[in-house]
Amino acid sequence: MYELIKSVAAHWLMPLPIILSLVTLGLFLASRHRRLGLGVVGGGLLLLLLVSWPPVTDRLLAPLEQCYPALMELPNDDSLAAVVVLGGGWQPEAPRSSVGRLSDSSAIRLMEGVRLWRQRPELLLMVSGASSDSTVPAVAKGYTTAAMDLGVPEAQLRLLDWPTDTGQEAQAVRDELGEGARIVLVTSASHMPRAMRHFQRAGLDPVAAPTHYLTQHTPRSTLRDWVPSASELRKTERVVYEALGLLAVRWEQP
């Protein structure tokens, strides 16, 4: 039941379904109370404008992405056990290279993981992630193929192909390395606060290595930087998704 609630919330508490609900409600009300109904429709459209407008979306997303600084070099720490790359998405049947089949976030996560691993090639590179759809091969398998194509020896790779969410990924790493293991954790910057919380609650000692930044850090110099767009709406969806995820962590057992 808990997993069902999480799934429903993740879909229906997103900005677009809420906005569509407001517009639908407003149109219904307008047939009886014209001014009230049009006001609700206008409020829904204004909300759509705000959650897809770059200055707003960057302001919303930046606090998540800036929780942890980028990790330029691995710490000089002999207790490090592995570099862990968390799962994302991929298209296993696409007629592309092993890297090209990975989604944007997955490819960037893996590139960052390999970059850090090359600084200490004696460490394990652990790649994680299954698919919620049992008919789709685990993204961890795609990671493994791509990592080997990028020069990571098979002996240094560890495949965790059963976890379907971040909490399960933390448990899988703990089961593989033992409680208290010190690891470098690679995931998208906006996902890092939630991932760190899961891994710490699992009894691990993670070092954050955020990547795949979505916020803009250059001055807004073109008209495109000020125009609402679907890509900006996805930033807001990411904020809401991670906020719900952080809330869910409080209800989950360590």
Secondary structure, 3 states (H helix, E strand, C coil): CHHHHHHHHHHHCCHHHHHHHHHHHHHHHHCCCHHHHHHHHHHHHHHHHHHCCHHHHHHHHHHHHCCCCCCCCCCCCCCEEEEEECCCCECCCCCCCCCCCECHHHHHHHHHHHHHHHHCCCCEEEEECCCCCCCCCCHHHHHHHHHHHCCCCHHHEEEECCCCCHHHHHHHHHHHHCCCCEEEEEEECCCHHHHHHHHHHCCCEEEEEEECCCCCCCCCCCHHHHCCCHHHHHHHHHHHHHHHHHHHHCCCCC
